[in-house]
Structures are given as structure tokens and as C-alpha cells.
Amino acid sequence: MRTDTPPQDMRTFALIWFGQVISLIGSGLTGFALGVWVYQRTGSVTEFALIAFATSLPGIIIAPLAGVVVDRWDRRWVMILSDSGACLSTAIMALLLWTGQFEVWHIYVAVSISSACKAFQWPAYAALTTVLVAKQHYGRANGLVQFGEAAAELISPVLAGVILSVTSIQAVMLLDIASFIFALSTLLFVRTPRRAASPVSEAQQGNWLEEATVGWSFIRARSGLLGLLLFFTTTNFLMSIVQVLLTPLVLGFASTAILGLVLSIAGSGMLVGALAMSVWGGPKHRIRGVLCFTALQGVLLFLGGVRPNSFLIAATSFAFLFCLPIIAGSSQAIWQSKVPVEIQGRVFAMRAMIAWSAVPLAYLVAGPLADRVFEPLLTEHGPLATNLGQFIGVGPGRGVGLLFMTMGGVTLLTTATAYLYPRLRFLEKELPDAIANDVPEEPPPIVSVTV
């Protein structure tokens, strides 16, 4: 296994990061506008939900192939081509709108293409970060990436709403295209280290199908990494159910204005958490950080479902999302440290496919689980109305509250189980780093870059 120290260039990382943040904001504008367009024209929640489904599934399916491409090609050019593909799909949608030929099914095709492009872009971005950032600053760099995603989540809906109120969806798409062009310009402007051929990668090169399995073989042979992957797959499933049901939880007792306020406060929690991670860099013992903050999320989920109180839900949602960038950034830093640079594309792509495969399943089961199982338990005359209902309330949304409490308990149980698995608990000590220690004379000025 190679332990070469990759060259670091923080200015290059900062420029690429800034371009990707602008692109994320632009994509968020289009995503919000398309959702509004579909719902206003069809009135169908199913049609609306299918956009989220089409956005996630293609990327999951194509991830192993994407990993092979990322490891074979220049990762900067993989990002350039994937951003170009997503930009082209948006441009085609805008053209169809201008010519009056735009249909709902066009959206499903376009977001599926964008999802496939993201499957190439994400592992290339993560692997490129490894060679541009010193190992001890992986946590801070990943915090910045999380900060960009959180900023886009907060800014895009508000900005898109303002633009749609004064102009058209075509204007939103034009801004998205402009953001893609800006991101592409930053990628074309910079120069990144070329990936040197290595004995490991050359020995493993065969047909595409064989190479696609390299990522899984690497993970399976390392029990600690496999345990970490299975842990995140499980928690992704639990968290996705909660994400889908936050809106009906609040609307069960409050107005849409209160819902908007709760969602804004929750989103700001992720933004603050990402900023803290980018400055702090995360806990020294990253596995402990992952497990401790996930356990805290379980407690917050439980508390958030206890009472139909908007202040309580807003506060727990803020704290819940504050933990997310710290968990994700710490986990990402572990993977970047433990996986050799030459196979990171395949390993990261396989990891993404498995970890996020639980998300579409969660989207499918969340509604029936709430409507057919938990909500009937806490109706006025439901089976739990006279006992548990005396403490957490009865009526619309209380079954969803009980589901939140249940997901919180399952999260705590999952975290305890993960902690009791020695290979995961001692992962950082037992598995040697693939990236050598490198301590620059001066810390890189990551936080000096502002949006």
C-alpha cells in the first residue's frame, strides 16, 4: 500500500470549493422552482415526490461505474464533464419551456441525468480534496464542503421564491446555467496534481466490471470500514424517514408560517454546524465524534416528538442539524485518511451507493408507516390514546411524534451497537493510514474564503 504524501494546494481547493458552492446554489434554485411548477400544474403530491425519487435513484445505480471513471481519468476533468452534463440538462429544460413544449416527464429525465452526473462529480470532488488538503485538515475542508451545502439549502429556496414572484422559471434556470458556467470556469482555471500510475492500480486494471468491484473488495476486507459503512446506511434510513415527516409533524398543530420558521431555524443549525466544523476541524478521535454526535441526534429526535410545541421542535431540529456536518465531516476524514489515493474514486463511489441506497427506501415507507401504523395509534379513540396519549397528546400529527420518538430510540440502539463492535470503535488505531502525516509550517487559510 502506498503512503506517499500528496502535494497540497489550499488555494486551488478554496477556488474549486467556491465554484461548487455557487453551482449548488444555482441547482437549488432550479430544484425549488421545478417542484413548485409541478405541484401548481398537477396538484399531485405523488408527482412532486417522484422528483426526489428520480433525483436519488440513478446516481445510486451508476455509482460503481462512476468510481472506475474517477480513478482512471483526471479527476478535475471528471468534475468538468459532470458539471457540463448537468448544465446541459438544465439548458434543454429552459429551451423546452421557451418553446412551450415542456412536460412533467421532461423533468424526470432531466433530474435523472443530473443525478447520474452527480454520481461522477461527488467521488471526484472528494478524491481531489485528498490531494489538495493536508491530512490533519481534512475535517476542516469537509466542514467547508458541508457549509456550502447548508448555505445552498438556506439561500436557494428564499432566492428562488423572490425570483419567481417577479419573473419566470426561465429566469431561474438562466441563473442556474450561469452558476454552472462559473463553477466550470474555476475548474478550467486551476491546475491540479496529475494522478500518478501506481502498482496497485495497474495490477487491478481489467475490464470495467472487475474494476467496479475493487471498491467493495477494499471495504469488505477491512471490518472497521465495513462497520462504519453499515452504520451510516442504517442511520441514513432512519434520518430520511424523519426528514420526510417533519412537515406533517409541524402541520399537525401549527400553520404553514410556523412550518416555514421551523424549517429556516433547522437549516440554520446545519449552517452553524458546518461553520464550526470548518474552523474547529472536528474531534481528535473522529470515530468517537461520529458516535457521540449521532447518539445526541437520537436524543434530540426523541425529545422533538414528545410534545406538539413549535419552539421545542425548532430547537431540537436546530441542534439535530448542527450535529450533521460534524458527523459527516469526521466520517469523510476517516475515509480520506484510510483509503489509498489511487482507488478513492472506486471506494468512495461504492460507499455512496451502499450508504445512500437506504434513502429511496425510506421515502417509500415513511408515508405508509405514519398513515397506517403510527397515526391511528394516537387518534382520539386510538389504542394508545388513554395511556401514552396522556403524555404526548392525541390527534393529527401525534402519531408522527411517536414515530420520531421511536426513530430516536432506534438511533440510540444503533449507536450503542456500533460502539460495542471493537473493529469500528478502534478503527483509527487498528487500520493504518494510507496518507502519511504531513504538517505544514503554517495552517492553510481555509476559513479566509467567504461566500
C-alpha positions in Angstrom: 0.0 0.0 0.0 1.4 3.4 -0.9 1.8 6.0 1.8 3.0 8.9 -0.4 2.3 12.4 0.9 0.1 14.2 -1.7 1.0 17.7 -2.6 -1.2 20.3 -1.0 -2.5 23.5 -2.6 -5.1 25.1 -0.4 -5.7 28.0 -2.8 -6.7 25.5 -5.5 -9.1 23.8 -3.1 -10.6 27.1 -2.0 -11.2 28.2 -5.6 -12.8 24.9 -6.6 -14.9 24.9 -3.4 -16.2 28.4 -4.0 -17.2 27.5 -7.6 -19.0 24.4 -6.3 -20.9 26.5 -3.7 -22.2 28.9 -6.4 -23.2 25.9 -8.5 -25.0 24.3 -5.6 -27.0 27.5 -5.0 -27.9 27.6 -8.7 -29.0 24.0 -8.7 -31.1 24.6 -5.6 -32.9 27.5 -7.4 -33.9 25.2 -10.2 -34.8 22.3 -7.9 -37.2 24.6 -5.9 -38.7 26.1 -9.0 -39.3 22.8 -10.7 -41.1 21.5 -7.5 -43.4 24.5 -7.5 -44.0 24.2 -11.2 -45.0 20.5 -10.9 -47.2 20.9 -7.9 -49.0 24.0 -9.3 -49.8 22.3 -12.6 -50.7 18.8 -11.3 -51.8 19.3 -7.7 -50.3 15.8 -7.1 -48.1 15.0 -4.1 -47.1 11.8 -5.8 -45.8 13.7 -8.9 -44.0 16.0 -6.6 -42.4 13.2 -4.6 -41.3 11.4 -7.8 -38.9 14.3 -8.4 -37.0 13.4 -5.2 -37.0 9.7 -6.2 -35.7 10.4 -9.7 -33.1 12.7 -8.2 -31.6 10.0 -6.0 -32.0 6.6 -7.7 -30.0 7.0 -11.0 -26.9 8.2 -9.1 -27.0 5.3 -6.8 -27.3 2.8 -9.6 -24.4 4.2 -11.7 -22.1 4.9 -8.7 -19.8 1.8 -9.2 -19.1 2.7 -12.9 -18.5 6.3 -11.9 -15.9 5.2 -9.4 -13.9 3.4 -12.1 -14.0 6.5 -14.3 -12.9 8.8 -11.4 -9.8 6.5 -10.8 -8.9 6.1 -14.5 -9.2 9.8 -15.5 -8.1 13.2 -14.4 -10.4 14.0 -11.5 -10.6 17.7 -12.4 -11.8 16.8 -15.9 -14.4 14.3 -14.4 -15.8 17.2 -12.4 -15.7 19.5 -15.5 -17.6 16.9 -17.6 -20.1 16.1 -14.9 -20.9 19.7 -14.3 -21.2 20.3 -18.1 -23.7 17.4 -18.3 -25.9 18.8 -15.5 -25.7 22.3 -17.1 -26.8 20.9 -20.5 -29.8 19.2 -19.0 -30.9 22.5 -17.4 -30.4 24.3 -20.7 -32.5 21.8 -22.5 -35.3 22.3 -20.0 -35.1 26.0 -20.3 -35.3 25.7 -24.1 -38.4 23.5 -23.9 -40.1 26.0 -21.6 -39.4 28.8 -24.0 -40.8 26.9 -26.9 -43.9 25.8 -24.9 -43.1 22.1 -25.2 -42.2 21.4 -21.6 -43.9 18.5 -19.9 -43.7 16.9 -16.4 -41.9 13.8 -17.8 -39.1 16.1 -19.1 -38.3 16.9 -15.5 -37.9 13.3 -14.5 -35.5 12.7 -17.4 -33.5 15.9 -16.7 -33.1 15.3 -12.9 -32.2 11.7 -13.6 -29.4 13.0 -15.9 -28.3 15.4 -13.2 -28.3 12.6 -10.6 -26.1 10.5 -12.9 -23.7 13.4 -13.3 -23.5 13.9 -9.5 -22.5 10.2 -9.2 -19.3 11.1 -11.1 -18.9 14.5 -9.5 -19.0 13.7 -5.8 -16.3 11.0 -5.7 -14.1 13.0 -7.9 -14.5 16.1 -5.7 -13.8 14.0 -2.5 -10.8 12.3 -4.0 -9.4 15.6 -5.3 -9.7 17.2 -1.9 -7.5 14.4 -0.5 -4.5 15.5 -2.7 -5.1 19.3 -2.2 -5.5 19.3 1.6 -3.1 18.2 4.3 -4.4 15.2 6.2 -4.7 16.9 9.5 -7.0 19.5 7.9 -9.4 17.0 6.2 -12.0 17.7 8.9 -11.9 21.5 8.3 -12.1 21.1 4.5 -15.0 18.7 4.8 -16.7 21.2 7.1 -16.3 23.8 4.4 -18.0 21.4 1.9 -20.8 20.9 4.3 -21.0 24.7 4.9 -21.5 25.2 1.1 -24.3 22.6 1.0 -26.0 24.1 4.0 -25.7 27.6 2.6 -27.4 26.4 -0.6 -30.2 24.8 1.3 -30.9 28.1 3.1 -30.3 30.6 0.3 -31.8 28.8 -2.7 -35.5 28.5 -1.7 -35.7 32.1 -0.5 -33.9 33.4 -3.6 -36.0 31.2 -5.9 -39.2 32.3 -4.3 -38.3 36.0 -4.8 -37.3 35.5 -8.4 -40.4 33.5 -9.2 -42.6 36.2 -7.7 -41.2 38.9 -10.0 -40.3 36.9 -13.1 -40.4 33.4 -14.6 -39.0 29.9 -14.1 -36.9 30.5 -17.2 -35.0 33.3 -15.3 -34.3 30.9 -12.5 -32.9 28.4 -15.0 -30.7 31.0 -16.6 -29.2 31.8 -13.2 -28.6 28.1 -12.7 -26.8 27.9 -16.0 -24.7 30.9 -15.1 -23.7 29.3 -11.8 -22.6 26.1 -13.7 -20.5 28.3 -16.0 -18.9 30.0 -13.1 -18.1 26.6 -11.5 -16.7 25.3 -14.8 -14.5 28.4 -15.1 -12.9 27.8 -11.7 -12.2 24.2 -12.6 -10.7 25.2 -16.0 -8.6 28.0 -14.4 -6.9 25.8 -11.8 -4.2 23.1 -12.2 -4.4 20.0 -10.0 -1.8 17.3 -9.4 -2.0 14.5 -12.0 -2.7 11.1 -10.6 0.4 9.1 -10.9 0.1 5.5 -12.1 0.7 3.0 -9.2 1.5 -0.7 -9.0 -1.8 -1.1 -7.1 -4.0 0.5 -9.7 -2.1 -1.1 -12.6 -2.4 -4.6 -11.1 -6.2 -4.2 -10.6 -6.9 -2.8 -14.1 -9.1 -5.2 -16.1 -12.5 -4.8 -17.6 -14.8 -2.2 -16.2 -17.0 -4.6 -14.3 -14.0 -6.1 -12.5 -12.7 -2.7 -11.6 -16.1 -1.6 -10.3 -15.8 -4.3 -7.6 -12.5 -3.1 -6.3 -14.1 -0.6 -4.0 -16.3 -3.2 -2.5 -13.4 -5.7 -2.1 -11.4 -3.0 -0.3 -14.2 -2.2 2.1 -15.2 -5.8 2.8 -11.6 -6.7 3.7 -11.5 -4.0 6.4 -14.0 -4.8 9.1 -13.8 -1.4 10.7 -14.7 0.5 7.4 -17.4 -2.0 6.6 -18.9 -1.4 10.1 -18.7 2.3 9.6 -20.5 2.0 6.2 -23.3 -0.2 7.6 -23.7 2.2 10.5 -24.2 5.1 8.1 -26.5 3.1 5.9 -28.8 2.4 8.9 -28.7 5.9 10.2 -29.4 7.3 6.7 -32.5 5.3 6.5 -33.7 6.5 10.0 -32.9 10.1 9.3 -34.5 10.1 5.9 -37.8 8.9 7.4 -37.6 11.8 9.9 -36.7 14.3 7.1 -39.8 13.4 5.1 -42.1 13.6 8.1 -41.0 16.8 9.8 -43.5 18.8 7.7 -46.6 16.7 8.7 -45.3 16.7 12.3 -45.5 20.5 12.5 -48.6 21.0 10.4 -50.4 18.7 12.7 -50.7 21.6 15.2 -49.3 24.7 13.5 -49.7 26.9 10.4 -47.6 26.9 7.3 -46.0 30.2 8.5 -44.8 28.4 11.6 -43.6 25.5 9.5 -41.5 27.9 7.4 -40.0 29.4 10.5 -39.2 25.9 11.9 -37.5 24.8 8.7 -35.5 28.0 8.5 -34.2 27.6 12.1 -33.4 23.9 11.4 -31.5 24.8 8.2 -29.5 27.5 10.1 -28.4 24.8 12.5 -26.7 22.9 9.7 -25.1 26.1 8.5 -23.7 26.9 12.0 -22.5 23.3 12.5 -20.7 23.4 9.2 -19.0 26.7 10.0 -18.0 25.3 13.4 -16.6 22.2 11.7 -14.6 24.2 9.2 -13.0 26.3 12.0 -12.6 23.5 14.5 -11.8 20.6 12.3 -13.8 18.1 14.3 -12.9 15.9 17.3 -9.4 14.5 17.6 -10.8 10.9 17.8 -13.1 11.0 14.8 -14.9 7.7 15.5 -15.9 8.9 19.0 -17.1 12.1 17.4 -19.3 10.2 14.9 -20.8 8.0 17.6 -21.3 10.7 20.3 -22.9 13.2 18.0 -25.1 10.5 16.4 -26.2 9.5 19.9 -27.0 13.1 20.6 -29.2 13.2 17.5 -31.1 10.2 18.8 -31.9 12.0 22.0 -32.9 15.1 20.0 -35.3 13.1 17.8 -36.9 11.6 20.9 -37.4 15.0 22.5 -38.7 16.5 19.3 -41.6 14.1 19.2 -42.6 14.4 22.8 -44.9 17.4 22.6 -46.6 19.4 19.8 -44.7 22.5 20.6 -43.2 24.6 17.8 -40.4 26.1 20.0 -39.3 22.6 21.1 -39.3 21.2 17.6 -37.4 24.2 16.2 -34.8 24.0 19.0 -34.3 20.2 18.6 -34.2 20.5 14.8 -31.5 23.2 15.0 -29.4 21.1 17.3 -30.0 17.9 15.2 -28.8 19.6 12.0 -25.9 21.3 13.9 -24.6 17.8 14.6 -24.8 16.6 11.0 -21.8 18.4 9.4 -19.6 17.3 12.4 -20.7 13.6 11.9 -20.3 13.7 8.1 -17.0 15.7 8.1 -15.5 13.4 10.7 -16.5 10.3 8.8 -15.3 11.7 5.5 -11.9 12.5 7.0 -11.6 8.9 8.2 -12.2 7.6 4.7 -9.9 10.0 3.1 -7.1 9.0 5.5 -7.6 5.3 5.3 -8.1 4.8 1.5 -5.2 5.0 -0.9 -5.5 7.9 -3.3 -5.3 5.7 -6.4 -8.5 3.8 -5.6 -10.5 6.5 -3.8 -12.9 7.0 -6.7 -14.0 3.4 -6.7 -14.1 3.1 -2.9 -16.0 6.4 -2.4 -18.5 5.6 -5.2 -19.2 2.2 -3.8 -19.6 3.7 -0.3 -22.0 6.3 -1.6 -24.1 3.7 -3.5 -24.5 1.5 -0.4 -24.9 4.3 2.2 -27.5 6.2 0.2 -29.4 3.1 -1.2 -31.4 3.3 2.0 -32.8 6.8 1.2 -35.2 5.9 -1.6 -36.5 3.0 0.5 -37.1 5.4 3.4 -39.0 7.8 1.1 -41.3 4.9 0.1 -42.0 3.6 3.6 -42.3 6.8 5.5 -45.8 7.7 4.4 -47.4 4.3 4.9 -45.6 3.9 8.2 -47.0 7.2 9.5 -50.5 7.0 8.0 -51.3 3.3 8.5 -49.3 2.4 11.7 -48.4 5.3 14.0 -51.2 7.9 13.4 -54.1 5.5 14.1 -52.4 4.7 17.5 -52.9 8.2 18.8 -56.2 9.3 17.3 -58.8 10.4 19.8 -60.0 6.9 20.4 -56.8 5.1 19.3 -55.3 2.2 21.2 -52.7 4.4 22.9 -54.9 7.5 23.5 -55.7 6.7 27.1 -52.2 5.8 28.2 -49.3 7.2 26.2 -51.6 9.8 24.7 -52.0 11.4 28.1 -48.3 12.3 28.0 -47.6 13.2 24.3 -51.1 14.2 23.2 -53.6 12.8 20.7 -54.8 14.0 17.4 -53.3 14.9 14.0 -49.5 14.6 13.9 -49.2 12.9 17.3 -48.6 9.5 15.6 -45.8 11.1 13.7 -44.4 12.4 17.0 -44.4 8.9 18.3 -42.6 7.8 15.2 -40.0 10.5 15.8 -39.5 9.1 19.4 -39.2 5.6 18.0 -36.6 6.6 15.4 -34.7 8.4 18.2 -34.7 5.2 20.3 -33.6 3.1 17.4 -30.8 5.6 16.6 -29.5 5.3 20.2 -29.7 1.5 20.0 -27.9 1.5 16.6 -25.1 3.8 18.0 -24.7 1.6 21.1 -24.4 -1.5 18.9 -21.8 0.2 16.8 -19.8 1.3 19.8 -19.8 -2.3 21.1 -18.2 -3.5 17.9 -14.4 -3.4 18.6 -13.3 -3.2 14.9 -15.4 0.0 14.5 -14.5 1.5 17.9 -10.8 1.0 17.3 -10.8 1.7 13.5 -8.5 4.7 13.7 -5.9 2.7 15.7 -6.1 -0.7 14.0 -6.2 0.4 10.4 -3.0 2.2 9.2 -3.4 5.5 7.4 -2.9 5.3 3.6 -1.9 9.0 3.6 1.3 9.9 5.5 1.3 12.5 8.2 2.1 16.0 6.8 2.3 19.1 9.0 2.8 22.3 7.0 4.7 25.1 8.7 1.7 27.3 8.7 -2.0 26.2 8.8 -3.7 26.7 5.5 -6.1 29.7 5.4 -9.2 27.7 4.8 -11.6 30.0 6.7 -10.4 33.1 4.9 -12.6 32.1 1.9 -16.1 33.6 2.2 -19.2 33.2 0.1 
